[in-house]
Amino acid sequence: EIVLTQSPGTLSLSPGERATLSCSASQSVRSGYLAWYQQKPGQPPRLLIYGASSGAPGIPDRFSGSGSGTGFTLTISRVEPEDFAVYYCQQYGSSPQSFGQGTKLEIK
Amino acid sequence: QMQLVQSGPEVKKPGTSVKVSCRASGFTFSYSSVQWVRQARGQRLEWIGWIVVGSGNTNYARNFEERVTITRDTSTSTAYMELSSLRPDDTAVYYCAAEGSINAYNLWGQGTMVTVSS
């Protein structure tokens, strides 16, 4: 089973700043099947990035993903007020699939 | 539009079973796969398992493989997740998610609250 570890646990930023979130895998993620989700309280997760670097339909281009193998990054170029939420990575290339523990992006 | 609609909240006694449904519309369900994920209050997302709709093949997380069954009915475009031998720590919101127009889980149901209490 692939274990995903996200860092930092909490990221405190001001609107307009750049956010960098990391996801580290215990084994190589097959074919880059790594996704990033945003979740706000009381809502289901929302897919942001899939295939490590492809933006999901309708997602603003300030969200970007990169990485391969065991190291992946989600970058928000300029954080908007609506971006404060919890972010999860998921690997879906190997079964059992797995999620990271989440990074909370909070207002500084 | 593409959407997943889940069944309503459930309250169950310990030791019983629950079956949650997830009805798809607006996309070709038979070409998709569906995963089930749960989230206890204030906790992380936890992967339960998935089904490839066309073949019916399934795979489950080790923590659930003895208690969970995921099925689908292609005639009604509905996926199901049944969890047995319920315990109070199974209390959570259960989500289904499907591959819509892309090879990733871009469609999510609204969530079903399952409460296990004596």
Boltz contact constraints between the chains, C-beta under 6 A:
constraints:
  - contact:
      token1: [A, 35]
      token2: [B, 104]
      max_distance: 6.0
  - contact:
      token1: [A, 44]
      token2: [B, 95]
      max_distance: 6.0
  - contact:
      token1: [A, 44]
      token2: [B, 108]
      max_distance: 6.0
  - contact:
      token1: [A, 44]
      token2: [B, 111]
      max_distance: 6.0
  - contact:
      token1: [A, 47]
      token2: [B, 106]
      max_distance: 6.0
  - contact:
      token1: [A, 50]
      token2: [B, 104]
      max_distance: 6.0
  - contact:
      token1: [A, 56]
      token2: [B, 106]
      max_distance: 6.0
  - contact:
      token1: [A, 88]
      token2: [B, 45]
      max_distance: 6.0
  - contact:
      token1: [A, 95]
      token2: [B, 59]
      max_distance: 6.0
  - contact:
      token1: [A, 96]
      token2: [B, 61]
      max_distance: 6.0
  - contact:
      token1: [A, 97]
      token2: [B, 47]
      max_distance: 6.0
  - contact:
      token1: [A, 98]
      token2: [B, 47]
      max_distance: 6.0
  - contact:
      token1: [A, 99]
      token2: [B, 45]
      max_distance: 6.0
  - contact:
      token1: [A, 99]
      token2: [B, 47]
      max_distance: 6.0
  - contact:
      token1: [A, 101]
      token2: [B, 44]
      max_distance: 6.0
  - contact:
      token1: [A, 102]
      token2: [B, 44]
      max_distance: 6.0
